[in-house]
């Protein structure tokens, strides 16, 4: 079950974020706000829950 604070990976071949791992910040309906961090940048993106898979840390 994906909850805020979960580490997730994007599994959508159509998305430019496919394969990226991030942290769920909040969930609203069928979407999640996922925070991606990459060295000197941070990006908060809204992604559908059906395209996210939970990752064991």
Phi and psi in degrees as a GROMACS rama.xvg file:
@    title "Ramachandran Plot"
@    xaxis  label "Phi"
@    yaxis  label "Psi"
@TYPE xy
-90.2894  123.118  UNK-2
-129.362  162.859  UNK-3
-54.8544  134.299  UNK-4
99.2082  -12.2433  UNK-5
-73.1208  147.135  UNK-6
-90.5952  128.731  UNK-7
-130.512  161.679  UNK-8
-127.229  139.868  UNK-9
-80.475  127.764  UNK-10
-122.717  64.7966  UNK-11
-137.896  104.614  UNK-12
-59.6255  -19.369  UNK-13
-84.0544  -12.5013  UNK-14
-92.2779  143.598  UNK-15
-70.9979  -13.3767  UNK-16
-94.8633  8.39963  UNK-17
-55.1749  125.218  UNK-18
91.0475  -12.9133  UNK-19
-72.5963  146.623  UNK-20
-110.965  141.603  UNK-21
-153.483  -175.763  UNK-22
-115.71  131.338  UNK-23
-73.1197  124.553  UNK-24
-93.6352  -42.9653  UNK-25
-157.619  159.666  UNK-26
-125.108  134.969  UNK-27
-138.9  110.112  UNK-28
65.0733  -121.371  UNK-29
-104.018  16.8048  UNK-30
-122.077  155.13  UNK-31
-129.547  142.546  UNK-32
-90.4205  115.997  UNK-33
-112.086  129.812  UNK-34
-96.0803  120.202  UNK-35
-104.548  134.089  UNK-36
-121.944  135.069  UNK-37
-146.599  80.1355  UNK-38
70.5996  -102.182  UNK-39
-102.339  19.2604  UNK-40
-139.382  150.483  UNK-41
-130.533  142.04  UNK-42
-142.142  129.783  UNK-43
-105.661  119.146  UNK-44
-127.505  139.553  UNK-45
-88.8333  123.727  UNK-46
-133.337  144.949  UNK-47
-64.7249  138.666  UNK-48
-62.5136  -30.1233  UNK-49
-69.5663  -14.9114  UNK-50
-101.108  7.48966  UNK-51
-109.453  142.785  UNK-52
-123.311  139.878  UNK-53
-75.9123  140.007  UNK-54
-115.634  133.832  UNK-55
-78.2735  132.278  UNK-56
